[in-house]
Amino acid sequence: MPDTPASRKFIDLILQTSSKWANWDPPIEIKVGDFGTVNRTSGELEVEGNIYDAAFRESLNQQGLVIDLSDPSFQPIKGAIEEDIIMCSIGVRKGDFTLKPEVSASASVKAEFQFQDGKRGAVLVMHKPQQEYIPQGRLLGVIHKANELKDKYIVNSTFTCPGYYLYLSNNVTTGGGASVDWWTDAQAAFSRKAFDRAGQYRYTPLYSLKRRQNWLQRAFRGEEEHLTEEDLWRDCPAGPWDPLDEDGNEDPLIDETDEDFSARQSALEGADGE
């Protein structure tokens, strides 16, 4: 059984620093166009379907929403392969880092990170990631009326890679922070790594979410014809849970900035009904 407070804490920490969602189990594929709900307890996306599946395309036709998602202009776009990306949660300081994936199937990694006393830190490393995303323009503007997408989240972009490293520290007090040698540190509450020796892009450590907004309310006010894709689909920089303590449990009494509070309240809207 997964450690749900730990998974939610890791996802929340990466969200705070990147506005993107970490995949707690990167070997489990998350695809561009997946839609579903976010589990408030674990923080993980529970996929219910994909907009590019034949069943969803047929449902669009039955609902009178005319768009051919098999058209190449609507297919996901792949970006260039990037250099290694290292994401650290707020308060984590990165020192020397070296990655030599050619050494073995599991790769050779040495890194130093310094974590704050009494606070958990999260680190996510992606080796030569490639982003894939839904093309901007007409697509999301048409499918937002689909019944299946009511109050749902949609994966609008993913980062895949042939190797990843995931680390969540303990919330221990060490008297000035702790420098760690990658994967050998006793302070790790959770760590995971994998590297595909053939270089296949089989892991999805990171993705972005949008959530459908209530377009009917605006349509009644006569605003629908002026709505943009950004109006119809809101980015999701916060999870549908209250602020988390260092153990990953919800604590509504934790102080947060006005910006964080606004983002979290937006995420919580409708969450109880999911």
C-alpha positions in Angstrom: 0.0 0.0 0.0 1.5 3.4 -0.9 2.4 5.9 1.8 -0.3 8.4 1.0 0.9 11.2 3.3 4.4 10.9 1.8 3.2 10.9 -1.8 0.9 13.9 -1.3 3.7 15.8 0.5 6.2 15.1 -2.3 3.7 16.2 -5.0 2.8 19.3 -3.0 6.4 20.3 -2.6 7.1 19.9 -6.3 3.9 21.8 -7.1 5.1 24.7 -4.9 8.4 25.1 -6.7 7.3 24.3 -10.3 3.5 24.6 -10.6 3.7 21.1 -12.2 2.6 17.7 -10.8 5.0 15.0 -9.9 4.2 11.4 -10.7 4.8 9.4 -7.5 5.3 6.3 -9.5 7.0 7.4 -12.8 6.9 3.9 -14.5 3.1 4.2 -14.5 2.5 6.0 -17.8 0.6 9.3 -17.8 -0.3 10.4 -21.3 -1.2 13.8 -22.8 -4.9 14.0 -23.0 -5.6 11.8 -20.0 -8.5 13.2 -17.8 -9.9 12.3 -14.4 -9.8 13.4 -10.8 -7.1 14.1 -8.3 -7.2 11.8 -5.2 -7.2 14.2 -2.3 -5.6 11.7 0.0 -2.7 10.5 -2.1 -2.4 13.5 -4.5 -2.2 11.2 -7.5 -4.2 11.6 -10.7 -6.9 8.9 -11.1 -7.2 8.6 -14.9 -10.7 7.9 -16.3 -10.1 8.2 -20.0 -8.2 10.0 -22.7 -9.5 12.6 -25.2 -7.6 10.8 -28.1 -9.3 7.4 -27.4 -11.8 6.2 -30.0 -14.6 6.0 -27.3 -14.2 9.7 -26.4 -14.1 10.8 -30.1 -17.3 8.9 -30.7 -18.9 10.5 -27.7 -18.0 14.0 -29.0 -19.8 13.2 -32.3 -22.9 12.0 -30.4 -22.9 15.3 -28.4 -22.6 17.4 -31.6 -19.1 18.6 -30.8 -17.5 18.5 -34.2 -13.7 18.1 -34.2 -11.5 15.4 -35.7 -9.0 14.6 -33.0 -7.2 12.2 -35.3 -6.2 15.2 -37.5 -2.4 15.7 -37.2 -2.9 19.4 -36.3 -4.7 18.3 -33.1 -2.2 15.6 -32.1 0.2 16.1 -29.2 3.4 18.0 -30.1 6.8 16.7 -29.0 9.3 19.3 -27.9 13.1 19.1 -28.2 15.1 16.8 -25.9 16.4 18.9 -23.0 19.4 18.8 -20.8 19.0 17.1 -17.3 16.5 18.9 -15.2 16.9 19.1 -11.4 14.0 20.3 -9.4 14.4 21.1 -5.7 11.6 22.2 -3.3 11.8 25.5 -1.6 14.6 25.6 1.0 16.7 22.8 -0.5 20.2 23.9 -1.7 21.9 21.9 -4.4 25.6 21.3 -4.5 27.7 19.3 -6.9 25.8 16.9 -9.1 27.1 14.4 -11.6 25.2 11.8 -13.7 26.9 9.1 -15.8 24.1 6.9 -17.2 26.5 4.9 -19.4 28.2 3.3 -16.4 25.4 0.7 -15.7 21.7 0.0 -16.2 21.0 2.0 -13.0 23.3 4.9 -13.8 26.0 6.4 -11.6 24.9 9.4 -9.6 26.6 11.6 -7.0 24.9 14.7 -5.6 24.8 16.9 -2.6 21.8 18.6 -1.3 21.3 20.6 1.9 17.9 20.4 3.7 16.4 22.8 6.2 16.2 21.7 9.9 12.8 20.1 10.7 11.4 20.4 7.2 11.0 17.9 4.5 12.7 18.5 1.2 11.9 17.1 -2.2 14.2 16.6 -5.2 13.2 15.4 -8.7 15.9 14.7 -11.4 15.0 13.9 -15.0 17.7 12.7 -17.4 17.3 14.4 -20.8 13.5 14.9 -20.6 11.2 15.5 -23.5 8.0 17.5 -23.2 4.8 16.6 -25.1 1.8 18.8 -25.0 -1.7 19.5 -26.4 -1.5 22.1 -29.2 -2.9 25.5 -28.3 -5.8 26.9 -30.1 -9.2 25.3 -31.1 -8.9 21.9 -29.5 -9.6 22.6 -25.8 -12.0 25.3 -26.8 -14.3 22.7 -28.5 -14.0 19.7 -26.1 -14.6 21.7 -23.0 -18.3 21.2 -23.5 -18.0 17.4 -23.4 -20.0 15.8 -20.6 -17.2 13.5 -19.6 -15.0 16.5 -18.7 -17.3 18.1 -16.2 -15.2 19.0 -13.1 -12.3 17.0 -14.5 -8.6 17.6 -14.7 -6.9 17.1 -18.1 -3.2 16.4 -18.7 -2.1 19.1 -21.1 1.6 18.3 -21.0 4.0 15.6 -19.9 7.7 15.2 -19.4 9.1 11.7 -20.2 12.7 10.5 -19.9 14.9 7.4 -19.9 16.0 7.9 -16.3 14.8 9.7 -13.2 15.6 10.1 -9.5 13.1 10.9 -6.8 13.9 11.8 -3.2 11.9 12.9 -0.2 13.9 13.7 3.0 12.8 13.1 6.6 11.7 16.1 8.7 14.6 15.6 11.1 16.5 18.2 13.0 20.2 17.9 12.4 21.6 21.2 13.7 22.3 23.2 10.6 21.0 21.0 7.7 22.4 17.9 6.1 24.5 17.4 3.1 23.7 14.0 1.5 25.4 11.6 -0.8 22.8 10.6 -3.3 20.7 7.5 -2.3 23.1 6.5 0.6 21.7 9.0 3.1 19.9 7.7 6.2 17.7 10.7 6.3 15.8 9.7 3.2 12.2 9.0 4.0 11.6 7.8 0.4 13.9 7.5 -2.6 13.4 5.9 -6.0 15.4 5.7 -9.2 15.4 4.0 -12.5 17.3 4.2 -15.8 16.4 2.4 -19.1 19.7 1.0 -20.5 18.3 1.2 -24.0 17.5 4.9 -23.6 13.8 4.4 -24.0 11.5 7.2 -22.9 9.5 5.0 -20.6 9.1 7.1 -17.4 6.8 10.0 -16.8 8.0 11.9 -13.6 6.2 15.2 -14.3 3.1 16.5 -15.9 0.8 19.6 -16.1 -2.9 19.8 -15.4 -5.7 22.0 -16.4 -9.2 21.9 -15.0 -12.4 22.7 -16.8 -14.2 25.8 -15.6 -18.0 26.4 -15.4 -18.7 27.8 -18.9 -22.5 27.6 -18.5 -22.6 30.3 -15.9 -20.8 32.7 -18.3 -22.8 31.6 -21.2 -26.0 32.7 -19.4 -24.4 36.1 -19.0 -23.7 36.3 -22.7 -19.9 36.0 -22.3 -19.3 32.7 -24.0 -18.3 34.1 -27.4 -15.5 36.1 -25.8 -14.0 33.2 -23.8 -10.5 32.2 -24.5 -8.9 28.8 -23.9 -7.4 30.1 -20.7 -10.9 31.2 -19.5 -12.3 27.7 -20.2 -9.4 25.7 -18.7 -7.6 26.9 -15.6 -4.0 25.9 -14.7 -3.7 23.9 -11.5 -0.7 25.2 -9.4 -2.1 23.8 -6.1 -3.7 20.6 -5.0 -7.3 20.0 -3.7 -6.2 19.8 -0.1 -5.6 22.1 2.8 -2.0 23.1 3.7 0.1 20.1 4.7 2.3 19.7 7.7 5.8 18.1 7.5 4.3 14.7 7.8 2.0 15.3 4.8 -1.2 15.6 6.8 -3.7 18.4 6.2 -3.6 21.3 8.6 -5.9 24.2 7.8 -4.3 26.3 10.5 -0.9 26.6 8.7 -0.2 30.1 7.5 0.2 30.7 3.8 0.5 33.6 1.4 -2.5 35.2 -0.2 -1.4 33.8 -3.6 -1.1 30.3 -2.2 -4.4 30.6 -0.5 -6.2 31.8 -3.6 -4.7 28.9 -5.7 -5.6 26.3 -3.1 -9.2 27.6 -2.7 -9.5 27.4 -6.5 -8.3 23.8 -6.4 -10.7 23.0 -3.6 -13.8 24.3 -5.5 -15.9 21.3 -6.4 -13.4 18.8 -4.9 -15.9 17.5 -2.4 -18.2 16.5 -5.1 -15.7 14.4 -7.0 
